[in-house]
């Protein structure tokens, strides 16, 4: 069965789409933020991605921009499913490399038709047969020289940042003050020569995936 990934912070809509496609014999994986998608794709492949654009922190444009930067992921069909329906938004989406741009509200059967068409148009045998060449199990956070230099606390916070948690949420999970979390995030930015969370995630993605 084909595996599709859906990323949308509207959990109700995402669940409805998932049920629809599962009833059509698809394997469906759901996420509500881009960080979680990047972590998942580190050790998994999908046949197609359906993404919203308007999401907190990293948005759909950031996701496709990151994925299209890497040969292994650049051939995965990508559909934007979004409420952003003006022409300039569509042009931006297509310029970034999306295969289809669908505006909400939409007809599920139309989406299904587009998905089937894209899957029939792309060959993924090479992607599936050679995934171990591009996703090396040894290429984990902790085997990368940079991450060996991180403290235990920095690694813990980095893992939560990559999952899309806010500083306040991280503070609650680790029972730290928000100020302390901010200090650790600042250290991570300094050690990776990045300026914000978006650059940090992109940096980690690049160092871990390649």
Residue frames relative to the residue before (quaternion, step in Angstrom):
aa qw qx qy qz dx dy dz
X 1.0000 0.0000 0.0000 0.0000 0.00 0.00 0.00
X 0.4926 -0.6526 0.4894 0.3032 3.54 -1.13 0.66
X 0.2723 -0.7660 0.5681 0.1279 3.52 -1.07 0.84
X 0.0338 -0.7991 0.6003 0.0036 3.57 -0.72 1.05
X 0.2715 -0.7499 0.5873 0.1379 3.53 -1.17 0.72
X 0.1143 -0.7861 0.6061 0.0403 3.56 -0.89 0.97
X 0.0086 -0.7866 0.6174 -0.0032 3.57 -0.85 0.96
X 0.2589 0.7287 -0.5806 0.2546 3.54 -0.57 1.26
X 0.3858 -0.7444 0.4904 0.2378 3.60 -0.79 0.93
X 0.5574 0.5359 -0.4009 0.4913 3.58 1.30 0.07
X 0.2504 -0.8277 0.4839 0.1348 3.57 0.07 1.31
X 0.6169 0.5576 -0.3492 0.4320 3.59 1.04 -0.69
X 0.6833 0.4658 -0.2789 0.4882 3.57 0.88 -0.95
X 0.6441 0.5364 -0.3170 0.4438 3.55 0.94 -0.91
X 0.6668 0.4959 -0.3000 0.4684 3.59 0.94 -0.85
X 0.6339 0.5308 -0.3293 0.4560 3.58 1.02 -0.76
X 0.6512 0.4990 -0.3090 0.4812 3.57 0.97 -0.87
X 0.6408 0.5415 -0.3224 0.4384 3.56 0.97 -0.87
X 0.6521 0.5092 -0.3126 0.4667 3.56 0.91 -0.91
X 0.6343 0.5426 -0.3239 0.4454 3.56 0.96 -0.89
X 0.7300 0.4288 -0.2515 0.4691 3.59 0.81 -0.98
X 0.6081 0.5351 -0.3649 0.4590 3.60 1.06 -0.58
X 0.6380 0.5155 -0.3192 0.4747 3.56 1.09 -0.67
X 0.6760 0.4346 -0.2756 0.5274 3.57 1.31 -0.30
X 0.5663 -0.6531 0.3426 0.3679 3.56 1.30 0.48
X 0.4378 0.6342 -0.5062 0.3872 3.56 0.94 0.91
X 0.3637 -0.6407 0.6148 0.2816 3.52 -1.31 0.42
X 0.0720 -0.8270 0.5575 -0.0034 3.59 -0.70 1.04
X 0.1045 -0.7628 0.6364 0.0457 3.55 -1.00 0.94
X 0.1746 -0.8101 0.5564 0.0609 3.56 -0.84 1.02
X 0.0457 0.7591 -0.6494 0.0039 3.53 -1.16 0.71
X 0.3547 -0.7488 0.5255 0.1935 3.54 -1.20 0.55
X 0.7861 0.1768 -0.1401 0.5755 3.59 1.25 0.03
X 0.6342 -0.5767 0.3792 0.3484 3.53 -1.23 0.57
X 0.5826 0.5918 -0.3802 0.4071 3.60 1.02 -0.72
X 0.6825 0.4933 -0.2880 0.4559 3.57 0.85 -0.96
X 0.6040 0.5534 -0.3483 0.4556 3.58 1.09 -0.68
X 0.6773 0.4997 -0.2953 0.4521 3.57 0.86 -0.96
X 0.6392 0.5093 -0.3240 0.4765 3.57 1.01 -0.78
X 0.6543 0.5197 -0.3094 0.4540 3.59 0.93 -0.89
X 0.7036 0.4872 -0.2765 0.4372 3.58 0.86 -0.95
X 0.4715 0.6770 -0.4400 0.3546 3.57 1.24 -0.20
X 0.8240 0.1526 -0.0515 0.5433 3.59 0.99 -0.82
X 0.7135 0.3918 -0.2442 0.5271 3.58 1.23 0.31
X 0.2563 -0.7349 0.5973 0.1936 3.56 -1.21 0.44
X 0.1127 -0.7474 0.6448 0.1135 3.53 -1.30 0.33
X 0.4887 -0.6791 0.4697 0.2818 3.55 -1.20 0.47
X 0.8022 -0.0054 0.0339 0.5961 3.58 1.18 -0.48
X 0.2090 -0.7766 0.5851 0.1045 3.57 -1.14 0.69
X 0.0996 -0.7486 0.6532 0.0540 3.55 -1.05 0.90
X 0.0332 0.8432 -0.5307 0.0790 3.59 -0.54 1.13
X 0.4046 -0.6379 0.5970 0.2700 3.49 -1.21 0.67
X 0.4375 -0.6740 0.5127 0.3025 3.59 -1.23 0.20
X 0.7483 0.3927 -0.2179 0.4883 3.57 0.76 -1.05
X 0.2701 0.7239 -0.5874 0.2410 3.56 -0.31 1.34
X 0.5816 -0.6016 0.4075 0.3657 3.61 -1.13 0.54
X 0.7905 0.2419 -0.2288 0.5140 3.55 -1.28 0.52
X 0.7965 -0.0652 0.0866 0.5948 3.62 -0.37 -1.19
X 0.2212 -0.7850 0.5638 0.1307 3.60 -0.95 0.83
X 0.7572 -0.3911 0.2649 0.4511 3.56 -1.29 -0.06
X 0.6097 0.5426 -0.3467 0.4622 3.57 1.09 -0.67
X 0.6363 0.5199 -0.3256 0.4678 3.59 1.01 -0.82
X 0.6474 0.5407 -0.3230 0.4291 3.58 0.93 -0.89
X 0.7106 0.4395 -0.2825 0.4713 3.58 0.72 -0.99
X 0.6131 0.5559 -0.3471 0.4411 3.58 1.07 -0.70
X 0.6589 0.4938 -0.3007 0.4812 3.57 1.01 -0.83
X 0.7023 0.4848 -0.2826 0.4381 3.59 0.77 -1.01
X 0.6735 0.4952 -0.3032 0.4574 3.59 0.96 -0.78
X 0.5841 0.5874 -0.3676 0.4226 3.59 1.27 -0.23
X 0.7361 0.3710 -0.2054 0.5275 3.58 1.27 -0.32
X 0.5391 -0.6759 0.4064 0.2956 3.53 -0.76 1.12
X 0.6469 0.5580 -0.3267 0.4044 3.57 0.94 -0.88
X 0.7734 0.3562 -0.1678 0.4968 3.57 1.04 -0.81
X 0.5357 0.6918 -0.3851 0.2935 3.56 1.18 -0.48
X 0.6967 0.4794 -0.2824 0.4529 3.60 1.13 -0.54
X 0.4880 0.6585 -0.4469 0.3584 3.62 1.23 -0.08
X 0.4605 -0.6827 0.4834 0.2972 3.64 -0.70 0.98
X 0.1117 -0.8123 0.5724 -0.0086 3.55 -0.89 1.00
X 0.0726 -0.7983 0.5979 0.0001 3.57 -0.76 1.11
X 0.2461 -0.7233 0.6223 0.1705 3.55 -0.97 0.87
X 0.0302 -0.7609 0.6482 -0.0066 3.56 -0.93 0.99
X 0.2310 0.8236 -0.4505 0.2557 3.54 0.04 1.31
X 0.5127 -0.6241 0.4949 0.3203 3.53 -1.32 0.33
X 0.5491 0.6019 -0.3971 0.4225 3.59 1.27 -0.20
X 0.0397 0.8807 -0.4653 0.0794 3.54 -0.04 1.29
X 0.4805 0.6648 -0.4660 0.3317 3.60 1.18 0.12
X 0.6893 -0.5305 0.3110 0.3831 3.54 -1.18 0.64
X 0.6560 0.5275 -0.3266 0.4298 3.60 0.90 -0.86
X 0.6236 0.5276 -0.3385 0.4671 3.60 1.09 -0.67
X 0.6553 0.5088 -0.3088 0.4652 3.57 0.96 -0.86
X 0.6400 0.5243 -0.3232 0.4593 3.56 0.97 -0.87
X 0.6435 0.5164 -0.3233 0.4633 3.58 0.96 -0.85
X 0.6534 0.5267 -0.3127 0.4448 3.57 0.94 -0.87
X 0.6909 0.4622 -0.2786 0.4811 3.56 0.89 -0.91
X 0.6294 0.5328 -0.3371 0.4543 3.59 1.04 -0.70
X 0.6659 0.4857 -0.2961 0.4826 3.57 1.13 -0.63
X 0.6413 -0.5868 0.2986 0.3941 3.58 1.26 -0.17
X 0.3914 0.7084 -0.5138 0.2847 3.61 1.13 0.28
X 0.4500 -0.7028 0.4911 0.2497 3.56 -1.15 0.66
X 0.7890 0.0081 0.0018 0.6144 3.55 1.20 -0.52
X 0.1613 -0.7759 0.6067 0.0618 3.55 -1.13 0.74
X 0.0130 -0.8190 0.5705 -0.0599 3.56 -0.37 1.28
X 0.2575 -0.7841 0.5462 0.1434 3.57 -0.84 0.94
X 0.4256 -0.6739 0.5487 0.2521 3.54 -1.19 0.70
X 0.5290 -0.2057 -0.8220 0.0474 1.57 -2.02 1.54
X 0.1764 -0.8004 0.5705 0.0531 3.56 -1.16 0.58
X 0.4712 -0.6342 0.5328 0.3031 3.54 -1.34 0.27
X 0.4504 -0.7120 0.4642 0.2734 3.64 -0.57 1.08
X 0.6487 0.5219 -0.3265 0.4476 3.58 1.01 -0.71
X 0.6083 0.5233 -0.3503 0.4831 3.57 1.13 -0.59
X 0.6358 0.5186 -0.3209 0.4731 3.58 0.99 -0.85
X 0.6381 0.5277 -0.3208 0.4599 3.59 0.96 -0.86
X 0.6494 0.5233 -0.3140 0.4537 3.57 0.93 -0.88
X 0.6615 0.4975 -0.3003 0.4741 3.57 0.97 -0.87
X 0.6377 0.5281 -0.3225 0.4588 3.58 0.97 -0.87
X 0.6767 0.4892 -0.2972 0.4630 3.60 0.84 -0.94
X 0.6422 0.5286 -0.3207 0.4531 3.55 0.99 -0.81
X 0.6725 0.4896 -0.2975 0.4685 3.57 0.93 -0.88
X 0.6630 0.5043 -0.3109 0.4576 3.57 0.95 -0.84
X 0.6609 0.4946 -0.3022 0.4767 3.57 1.07 -0.67
X 0.6789 0.5128 -0.2791 0.4453 3.57 1.19 -0.54
X 0.7440 0.3771 -0.2070 0.5112 3.58 1.17 -0.47
X 0.2788 -0.7471 0.5817 0.1604 3.54 -1.03 0.83
X 0.1045 -0.8309 0.5457 0.0302 3.56 -0.69 1.09
X 0.3250 0.7732 -0.4996 0.2169 3.59 1.22 0.19
X 0.6715 0.4921 -0.3005 0.4654 3.55 0.91 -0.90
X 0.6281 0.5421 -0.3267 0.4526 3.55 1.03 -0.79
X 0.7229 0.4425 -0.2542 0.4658 3.57 0.82 -1.00
X 0.6964 0.4967 -0.2818 0.4346 3.58 0.91 -0.90
X 0.7824 0.3182 -0.1532 0.5129 3.55 1.13 -0.62
X 0.2952 0.7949 -0.4989 0.1792 3.57 1.17 0.33
X 0.6283 0.5504 -0.3579 0.4174 3.61 1.04 -0.60
X 0.5915 0.5668 -0.3723 0.4361 3.56 1.18 -0.41
X 0.7523 0.3756 -0.2024 0.5020 3.55 1.09 -0.67
X 0.7468 0.2636 -0.1847 0.5820 3.56 1.13 -0.55
X 0.0833 -0.8253 0.5585 -0.0060 3.54 0.10 1.34
X 0.4467 -0.7067 0.4775 0.2702 3.58 -0.69 1.03
X 0.6229 0.5388 -0.3470 0.4487 3.58 1.18 -0.44
X 0.6236 0.5523 -0.3410 0.4356 3.57 1.22 -0.35
X 0.2257 0.7814 -0.5408 0.2146 3.56 0.59 1.16
X 0.7109 -0.4458 0.3198 0.4400 3.52 -1.28 0.25
X 0.7606 0.4437 -0.2301 0.4143 3.54 0.80 -0.99
X 0.6464 0.4871 -0.3376 0.4806 3.61 1.19 -0.16
X 0.5388 0.5863 -0.4138 0.4412 3.58 1.22 -0.20
X 0.5686 -0.6356 0.3969 0.3394 3.64 -0.81 0.97
X 0.6207 0.5581 -0.3539 0.4219 3.58 0.96 -0.80
X 0.7298 0.4642 -0.2522 0.4339 3.57 0.83 -1.00
X 0.5507 0.5821 -0.4005 0.4443 3.56 1.24 -0.27
X 0.6618 0.5087 -0.2973 0.4634 3.56 1.20 -0.50
X 0.5776 0.5968 -0.3802 0.4070 3.59 1.21 -0.25
X 0.4774 -0.6432 0.5110 0.3119 3.55 -1.14 0.61
X 0.6862 -0.4658 0.3498 0.4356 3.55 -1.27 0.28
X 0.6724 0.4998 -0.2985 0.4571 3.57 0.92 -0.92
X 0.6403 0.5228 -0.3271 0.4579 3.60 0.99 -0.79
X 0.6467 0.5105 -0.3184 0.4688 3.58 1.00 -0.79
X 0.6402 0.5333 -0.3226 0.4490 3.57 0.99 -0.86
X 0.6867 0.4709 -0.2793 0.4782 3.55 0.94 -0.92
X 0.6202 0.5445 -0.3467 0.4458 3.59 1.00 -0.75
X 0.6423 0.5279 -0.3273 0.4491 3.60 0.93 -0.85
X 0.6832 0.4740 -0.2852 0.4767 3.58 1.01 -0.79
X 0.5926 0.5476 -0.3570 0.4705 3.57 1.12 -0.65
X 0.6750 0.5015 -0.2898 0.4569 3.57 0.95 -0.90
X 0.6597 0.4812 -0.3062 0.4894 3.58 1.21 -0.41
X 0.5852 -0.6408 0.3384 0.3640 3.55 1.32 0.06
X 0.4220 0.7092 -0.4730 0.3086 3.59 1.21 0.24
X 0.4493 -0.6635 0.5261 0.2847 3.57 -1.12 0.68
X 0.6808 -0.4713 0.3524 0.4361 3.58 -1.27 0.24
X 0.6476 0.5214 -0.3191 0.4549 3.58 0.99 -0.82
X 0.6610 0.4984 -0.3058 0.4703 3.59 0.97 -0.84
X 0.6318 0.5238 -0.3258 0.4694 3.58 1.03 -0.80
X 0.6296 0.5410 -0.3253 0.4528 3.56 1.00 -0.85
X 0.6687 0.4948 -0.2970 0.4688 3.59 0.96 -0.84
X 0.6619 0.5166 -0.3045 0.4498 3.58 0.96 -0.87
X 0.7778 0.3386 -0.1614 0.5042 3.58 0.89 -0.99
X 0.3819 -0.7474 0.4589 0.2914 3.57 1.34 0.00
X 0.4344 0.6407 -0.4902 0.4006 3.52 0.84 1.13
X 0.5487 -0.5618 0.4743 0.3980 3.55 -1.27 0.13
X 0.6072 -0.5510 0.4169 0.3924 3.57 -1.16 0.53
X 0.6246 0.5551 -0.3373 0.4336 3.57 1.01 -0.78
X 0.6557 0.4998 -0.3157 0.4696 3.59 0.97 -0.81
X 0.6259 0.5243 -0.3369 0.4689 3.57 1.01 -0.78
X 0.6357 0.5314 -0.3245 0.4564 3.58 0.95 -0.86
X 0.6377 0.5242 -0.3257 0.4609 3.58 1.02 -0.78
X 0.6700 0.4924 -0.3021 0.4663 3.59 0.94 -0.88
X 0.6335 0.5134 -0.3326 0.4738 3.58 1.00 -0.77
X 0.6306 0.5274 -0.3299 0.4641 3.60 1.02 -0.77
X 0.6293 0.5241 -0.3305 0.4691 3.59 1.04 -0.76
X 0.6450 0.5185 -0.3196 0.4615 3.57 0.98 -0.84
X 0.6381 0.5168 -0.3216 0.4714 3.57 1.01 -0.80
X 0.6627 0.5067 -0.3061 0.4587 3.57 0.96 -0.85
X 0.6905 0.4902 -0.2834 0.4501 3.58 0.92 -0.91
X 0.7358 0.3758 -0.2232 0.5172 3.59 1.16 -0.50
X 0.3842 -0.7441 0.4611 0.2933 3.57 1.33 0.03
X 0.4666 0.6381 -0.4693 0.3936 3.55 0.96 0.92
X 0.4476 -0.7358 0.4605 0.2150 3.56 -1.19 0.56
X 0.8071 0.0487 -0.0035 0.5884 3.59 1.17 -0.45
X 0.7314 -0.4335 0.2916 0.4383 3.57 -1.30 0.11
X 0.6191 0.5543 -0.3486 0.4335 3.57 0.99 -0.78
X 0.6813 0.4655 -0.2828 0.4890 3.58 0.89 -0.93
X 0.6217 0.5502 -0.3422 0.4401 3.59 1.04 -0.76
X 0.6685 0.4917 -0.2985 0.4714 3.59 0.88 -0.94
X 0.6430 0.5188 -0.3185 0.4647 3.58 0.96 -0.86
X 0.6458 0.5242 -0.3102 0.4604 3.57 1.00 -0.86
X 0.6724 0.4885 -0.2958 0.4709 3.57 0.87 -0.97
X 0.6199 0.5493 -0.3247 0.4567 3.56 1.00 -0.88
X 0.6883 0.4901 -0.2786 0.4566 3.57 0.87 -0.99
X 0.6999 0.4795 -0.2702 0.4552 3.58 0.86 -0.95
X 0.7144 0.4622 -0.2529 0.4605 3.56 1.04 -0.76
X 0.7258 0.4622 -0.2449 0.4467 3.57 0.98 -0.85
X 0.7315 0.4375 -0.2551 0.4565 3.59 1.02 -0.65
